Amino acid sequence: MTTLQPDREGRFRALYADAYADVLAFAQRRGQPDQAEDVVAEAFLVVWRRFEDAPRRRDDARAWVFGIVRHCLLNARRGQGRQDALEVRVASASRNEPGEPSAELIDLATAWRRLRPAEQEVLALAVFEDLTSAQAARVLGISAATYRIRLMRARRALRGHLAPGAFLTELMEAQS
């Protein structure tokens, strides 16, 4: 078995070229195929950051990358579980009668699902977690000003998915 090249970047490039197609196929089989490329990209970012920990032998290094991809898949799965739980919380936040959602709530749940995950996350930090802009920005690793801009855009996107003239649309416009 061959060892990887001595310089860090060259070794990384060789490992990437050697393992990418195989770990992408692995991620597609084990996770959601449409998210596999993102998971593998995240995994190779971890590989780059922790490259000093990589085994020197080619086959061992490939196996190490597969382990990192597996952990990234598990993280993505947990994230999707949190996303699903958040959707349930949106759908069950208020109801007219036990077991019977209001028309506004159904509109909100539908509009919520149409948002991009990043928009959902920005709104959730403000609405469900009740964080200030500075706190939410810290969570996302961005400035408070950037967070406020993203929040404004997410609210606009949510309004765009709600039916014009709907009670929730009017309520959101009054809050902006």
Salt bridges, closest charged atoms under 4 A:
GLU9 OE2 - ARG13 NH2 2.83
ASP18 OD1 - ARG58 NH2 2.67
ASP18 OD2 - ARG62 NE 3.23
ASP22 OD2 - ARG62 NH2 2.20
GLU52 OE2 - ARG8 NE 2.78
ASP53 OD2 - ARG50 NE 3.41
ASP59 OD1 - ARG58 NH1 2.91
ASP60 OD2 - ARG57 NE 3.74
GLU119 OE2 - ARG116 NH2 3.38
